[in-house]
Every structure is written in C-alpha cells, then in structure tokens.
Amino acid sequence: MTMDSFSFKRPHLAIAYCDSLAGKGIAHAASGLFLAGPRRVGKSTFLKENLIPEINQRDWISIYVDLWANKNADPGHLVIEAIKRAIATHTPLTTKLTQATKQIKIMGSIVLDFANPGLPDNMSLADALRLLNEITHKPLVLLVDEAQHALTTPDGQNTMFAIKSARDQLNRSDQTSSLMLVLTGSNRDKLTQLVIKKDQPFFGSEITPFPLLGKDYTDAFTEWVNRNLATHNQFTKDSMWTAFKLVGHRPEVLRQIVGRTAISGAAHCFTELLEKDANIWQSRLWEDFENDFNALSLLHQVILTELVNKGRTWSPFSDESLQYYKKVTEQSEITTSTVQAAIQQLRERGFIWQSSRGSYALEDDSFQEWFKLHAMQCPINPLGQ
C-alpha cells in the first residue's frame, strides 16, 4: 500500500505562529520563535507543509535552511548560502550577469559569487538580508531548522550573533517586522543554550514546546488507511492512537508499523498486531540504548550519568567531578585530560553534544528517557552519589 499520499495539515497552528511573529495576539514572538521538540515528531514537515505556505500566503519571503542537511558543512556557511539563494531567486533579471559566471552583480558594486561559499568582503550577513528586503519590498522570515547545531562551531556561533544583529537592524520601526526568525531544535537543552546565557545571541527569548500531533492526526490517518484496505481489514482509531503514543508521537515510525502490519495479511488481528508492533519498536529502542551503554567503559558510564543527573549545571572538569570519577571508577590517575578524551569519544559515538563554548547536552533526548526508566539496572547507581 502507498503511504506517501497522506497529508495532515495544521493551518490553525501555522496561522497562530505567523500572527505571533508579526507581534499580534497574546503570544508575542517578534523577537523570534524558538520551537523545541523531539526528533521525528514532524517539526520539519510542519515548517515545509504548513508554516512556509502560510508565510507565502501573507506575501512574506521565506528563507529555509536545515543545519542537519549536511553535517559536514559549517552551519554558518549553510545559513549564508541559503540567504544567497534567496537573493538569486528574487533579484530582477536585468541586474544579473551572465549565467555562466555564476555571479550576480547588484547595485553596481556588490558581486555575489555562487561558485564559492561566503559573502563578499564588503557585505555582512545583515547587509545581505537588508538587500533581500530592499529587492523584494517584503518582510523576510528566516527559518533555521536544528538551529542548535550552529553552536558546534565558532563560525556557526558567530552566524547566530549576526542573525540577531540583522534582526535588530532591520526591525527598528514600529511597523511590521522586516525580519522575523523561526529557530527549531530537537533537543530543548541544546536550543536553550541560545537564550539562557547573557553571552548568547538570543538571551531572554523563550523556548516554545512544539505541539505534538494528537488524536486528530491518528483519526485522520486511520480513515485514510482504511480507505485503502478491504472492509474486513480495518484499523480502529483507538488502536492507532495507542500505537502512536507508544512510538513517541512519531509519524514516520507509525507509518512503518502500519505498513508492515497491513502487508502481513493477518486481517483477523490487525489491532493486536499493531499494538504489539509498536511495543516491539519501543523495546528495540530501549535495547539498543542498553547495549550501547553497557559497551562503554565505566568512566564513560559515570560521565553520562553525571550529565543526565545534572544537565546544564554539570561541570565535567571541576575538582568535585574529578573526585567523583575517581571514587566510582577506583582510578586515582584520572585527570582533566582523561575526561576530555572520554567526552570526545562519547561525542564521536553519538552520546554527547557539545557547543563551541563548552556547554554539554545529551545528543538524543530518548536516551535520557531510557536511562531514568532503567537507572536501577545500570552497572552504576546514578542516584547513589
């Protein structure tokens, strides 16, 4: 059965967010909308299929960039190239040089080179956004998906400050903002790094939890699925909702489970298989976490335990932390260098995320869910400090 044709729209949420960006209503996000939600719950799909269409409907210019689209590229460069592409799209043809040059000449003196990354020496990121605003005569909305990834490099960090500066420069009037910002993150702790500290670009802004898809989504999906099945092979809305909750409100995972269940041909027990399959998926995820954790050295396990328990307050190289590592591992030779090497190994294995300024968070929020549910089964007792 083909699942790609199903689409679920959330127009009211998109309208509310756009009103908030424009400074209307109770929820005011004129300084920026920061949306945090777990991986694979539909944030990017919502941006592309709901929020950007609403932005375009209002005759605003959308600039979308996914910082996870190319993890090998510097996040700062990805943002700049997205802005350059928007300028190329909206620049009048009469101002463009020949296509073969891969350059655009604007206002007589500024040349944007699309064969090479970056902006000209005489153009800042704020200048580029201001130029796009002047070319289009329309408000701009910059959407940065997985924005926390910008904090992993100095250039990415500087780009966030440049975006904040551009917002302040372009929004000096009391009229509709010329530059509106939407930044999403799959880890609230990581995204919070942008707003919680005074030395961060968006200090004082608020993180908004991204609303998970609810039973209205699974009801609509159930109706669509059942239209593609024989009358005696029907899912129930309640079982679909139960399965969706078990997989953490992740639409992609639900579709995979439904597809496997439908192909199985066990028409007489669709509901039972669906709920069982969802439980199996969650069990496998927990099993993967357990295997990965148990394969770590004791020092790695202790470091992860400390990060889970202390979160943003964790100071991995403090005297107190070093003494704790030594006590639990019974390794008196542990030094700051030892811990630095261990953290780097945990980063490479996908356990720990680190900003360019030395802040830490778990790479995957789901690991924290598993850890807290299975803490007493771990080789070390995270609560017995």
N, C-alpha and C positions, 0 to 999 in steps of 0.2 A: 504494500500500500504506500502511496506517496504522501509524505507528511509536509512537504515544503509549501503547499498552497494555503496552509492555515496561517492566518494573521490575526493578532489580537491588538486592537488599538486602545490607547488610553488618552483620548483627546482632552478630557477634563483636567487630567494631571498636567498635560503639556500647556494648556491654557493658563492654569494656575501658576506654573513656573514662569511662563513668559510675563504674566502680569506682575509677578514678584520681581523679576529682573527689571521691569520698567518702573518699579517703585510704587506700584499700585497695590491696594488691598492691605490686609493686616501683615502678611508675611512679606517683609521688605528685604530684597536681595540685590539692591542696586550696587552694592559693593562686591557682589559675586555670589554665585550659588555653588555651594560645595556639597556634593552628594556622595555619601558613603554607603556601600552595600557589598555583601559577599560576592565572590566570583560566580559567574554563570547564572545570575538571577535575572538577567535581562536588561542591565543598565545600558550597554552599548546599543542593543536593539531598540530600546526606548528612545535614545538620543537620535538614532538614524531614522526610525519609522514614525516617531511621534513628535519629539521636540523640534527637530530641524524642519520638518514640514510646517509646523506651527510658526516657527521663526520666519520661514519663507513666505507664509501666508500673510504675515504682518509687514512684508516688504522690508525686512531686515536682511543683512548679509551674514550668512553663517560660515564660519571657518572651523572645520573639524580636524582634529589631529589625535591619533591614538598612539600614545607613547610606548605601547607594547607591540605596535605593528612591526617594529624592527628593534629588538632589544640590543642589537649590536651597534646601533646608531646612537649618537649622543642625543638625549632628549631635547636639549636646547636647539640643536640643528633641525630636528623634526618639526618643532614649532615654527621656526623661521621659514622652512621650506613650505609649510602649509600656508603661511601668510603670502609668500611669493607666488604660489599657485593661484591664490585668490586674486592677487593684483593682476596676474596674467589673464585670468578669466574675464575680469571686468574692465581692463584697460581698453579704451577705444582703439579700433584697428588703425586709425590714422596716425597714432603715436608709436606704433610698433615698428621695429626694424625688421629686416627680412627674417623669415622663419629659420633659415639655415644657420643664422648666427647664434640662435638660442639665447638671444638677449632682447630686452625691451628698454627702449630709451624713453624716459618720462620727464616732462617739464624741461627738456633741453639739456639738462646736465647730469641726471641720475640714470645710470645704466644698471639694470638688474640682469645678472648673468645666471642663466639656468643650467649651464654646463658645469658650474662649480657651486659648491654649497656656500651659504652665508650671504650677508648683505654687503654692499659697498662700504668702504671706509667712511664715507660721508653720510651714511644712513644708519640710524639706530632702529631698534625694533619699534619704538614709539613712533618714529618718523614713518616707518613702513605702514603701520596701522593708520596713522593720520592721513597718509597718502591714499590708502584704500578708501577711507571715509570721504575724502575730497573728490575722488574719482567717481564714486557711486552716489554721493549725497544721501547716503542711507546709514542708519545705525548698524554697528557691527556686533556680532556675537561670536566670541572665541570660545570654542568648546574643546577642552583638553581632557581626553579620556585617560584614565590611570595616571592622573597628574602627580601622584606621589613618586612616580619613577623619576621625575625631574630632579628630585633631591639626591639622587645617587651619584651625580657628577657635578663638579664646580660650574661647568657651562650651563647645565640644566638648572642649577640653583640660581645662577645669575639671570637666566631667562625668566624665571618666576618673578624676580625683582623687577626686571624690565617690563613684564606684563603689568605688574602693579603700577609702575611708574606711568606706563602708557594709559592705563585706566584713569589715573589721577589727572593726567594732562588733557585727555580728551573729554573728560566729564566735568568741566569747570562751570558749565552753565546750569541753570535750574530747569532746563528743558529735558526732554527725553535723552537718556544717556547715549553718547556716541559710541561707547564701547562697553559691552556687557560680557560678563565672564561666567562660564559654567565649567567647573572642575569636578571630575568624578574620581573615586578611588575604591578599590576592592578591599581595602583594609583601613578601618577607621583610625587606628593608631597612627598609621603612616600618613594619612591625609591630614590628621590633626597637627602633624609637625609643621604644616604650612601656616597654621593660625594660632597656635598656643603660646609661642615664644615671642618675646619682643623683638628678637633679631630675625624673625621670619617675615616674608613679604606680606602676608595677609593677616598679621596679628590682629586679633579682636573679632575676626569674622567667625561665623557659626557653621558647624558641620550639621547638615541635614540628613537624617537617615533616609535612604532611598526606599520608598514603599514597595514591599514585596508583592508580587502578583498574588491574588487571592482566589476565593472560590468562584468568583465571576469568570476568571480566566479558565479554570478547570471545567466549569459548567459549559462554557462556550466550546472548549476543546473536545469535551465528551460528545457534545452534539455533532460536531464536525466529524469526529472519528466514527461515530455510529452511523452517519450517513454513508460512509464508505464500507460498511460491513453488512452482512446478512442480518435479517431481523432477529435470528436466534443467536447471533454472536454480538451481544451488546454490552458495553461497559455501563456501569452505574456512575452517577455523578458523585455519590458519596465515596465509592472506592477510589475514584480518580483523585479526589481531594485528599484522601488518606495517603495515597501514594505520593502525591505532590509534596505534602508536608514531610514525609519520610526522607525525601531526597533534597530537603532544604530549599524548597520553592525554586528549583532549577528546571526551567522549561526544557532545555536540551536533553537533560537526563531523563525527564519524564517521557519525552518523545521516543527515546531509545528503548525504554522499558515497554511502552505501549506497542511499538513496532515489533519487538521480539515476542510479546505476548500474543499479538494478533497473528503473526506468522506461525506460531506453534499449532494453531488449529484446534486447540482444546476449548471448543465452544462452550462446553458444559461447565467449565470452571474458570472463565475469564477473570471474574472478580477475585477469586482466590489466588490465581497466578499473578495477577497484577500486584496485589498487596505483598505477596511473598517475594516477588522480584524486587520490589522497592526495598524491602528489608534486607535482601541479599546485597543490594548495591551499597547500602549504608554499612553493612557488616564488612564488606570487602574494603571499603574506605578505611574503617577503623583498623582492620587487619593490616593494611599497608602501613598505616601510621605506627602500629605496634612493632611491626617487623623493622621498619626504618629506625625507630627509636632504640630498639634492643640491639641493633647492629652498631650503635655508637659506642665510643669509649665512655668510661664512667665520667671523665671530665666533661665531655660533650653533653652528657645527660644532665650533669649538675648545672652547666651553663644554661641549658634550655629551661630547666626547672626554675632557675632564678629569673629568667626573662618572663616566663609565664606568670610567676607569682608577683613580680614587682612591676612589670610593664614599663611605662615611661620613667619610673623612678629608679630603674635599675642602673647601677653604676658598676660596670663589669670589672674595672681595674682599681677600685678603691681598696684600701687596706682591709676593710671588713669583708669584701667579696673574696679577696685573695685568701684570707684566713679561712673562710668558709669552704672554698675549693679544697684547700689543703686538708682540712678536717675531714670532709666527707670522702675524699679520694685516698686519704692517708698518703699523700705525696707531698712531702715538705719542700721539694725542689720547684714547685710551681711558681712561675714568675709572670710579670706583665707580658713578656714576650710569648710565653707559653699560652696564655689566654688569648692574645692577639692572633696567634696561629690557629688556635682552636676555633675562634669565631670566624676567621676567614674560611676554614674548612666547612663550617656549618653554613656559611653563605653559599659556598660552591655547591653544597648538597641540597640547597633549597629550603633550609630551615629558618634562616635569619635574613632579614632585610636590614640594610644599613644606609643611612643618609651620608652625604659627603661631609657632614658636620659631626658625625659620630653618634647619631641617635639610632636606636635599635628598635625593631619590632619583629614579630613572627611573620614569615613570608606568607603563610596560609592560616587564616583565622580558624579553619576547620581543625587544624592540629590542636589548638587550644581547647576546642570542644571535646576532642578525644581525650586530651590529657587530663582534663578535670573530671571526666567521667570514669577514667581508668587509673587515676592517680595512685590509689592504694595497691594496684597490681604492678606498678613500676618497680624496677630494681632499687630505686631510692625513694624515700618518702618525702615528697616535696613539702609536706606540712610539718615535718618534724625537725625544724631548724632550731 
